Amino acid sequence: MRHEGGKPTGRAALAGLMLALGFSVISAPAAEVEGVKLADKIRLEDAGPELVLNGAGVRTRLFFKVYVGALYLPRKQADPATVIADAGPKRVAMHMLRELGAEQLFAALNDGLKNNHAPAQLAQFEAQTKQLEAIFNAVKVARPGDVILIDHLPGSGTRVKVNDETRGVIPGTDFNRALLRIWLGEDPADSGLKNAMLGG
């Protein structure tokens, strides 16, 4: 086959097309919510197990769309109690749609903790909650397009990343369970988002 203008034709062009198509299939997002493209599968660490997108939805407050929340688990699960009890790796991803200051962001999460735990339970997590507050105070502001990742790393604790930068690791699987109740507990921050994260 001839080459025109230095461009490959024939088998070379076909091979290039197949590679391009193959890549597009591998990298295709599983879902799109409010313009946010969500990966079908992720890994918390390069050598870590693969997690799948369990579900995603929009956190709204007073009719404002605040962020797209997505839940990643080792396998699909629709029962919130099972998700919370599981000590394995998991991720809650918050894709910001609206600007929030650090105080607003932490206050919303802290309200979720208070709404799903008795005072005695909250007292057990006081040190971890203060560490979470310090992390968000250091971030100062979350803007539209920012991504906040709350990852449970078995044996380490809860890693908080902002725009792929690790901001801190908070020890304790029980604290991660407490955080999950913000979205999946009996009194979730947003019942519609809870349903969506559980694949509803």
Secondary structure as UniProt FT lines:
FT   TURN            5..6
FT   HELIX           10..26
FT   STRAND          31..33
FT   TURN            34..35
FT   STRAND          36..38
FT   STRAND          41..43
FT   TURN            46..47
FT   STRAND          50..61
FT   TURN            62..63
FT   STRAND          64..73
FT   HELIX           80..85
FT   STRAND          90..96
FT   STRAND          100..101
FT   HELIX           102..115
FT   HELIX           119..124
FT   HELIX           126..139
FT   STRAND          141..142
FT   TURN            144..145
FT   STRAND          147..153
FT   TURN            154..156
FT   STRAND          157..162
FT   TURN            163..164
FT   STRAND          165..170
FT   HELIX           173..184
FT   HELIX           191..197
FT   TURN            198..199
//
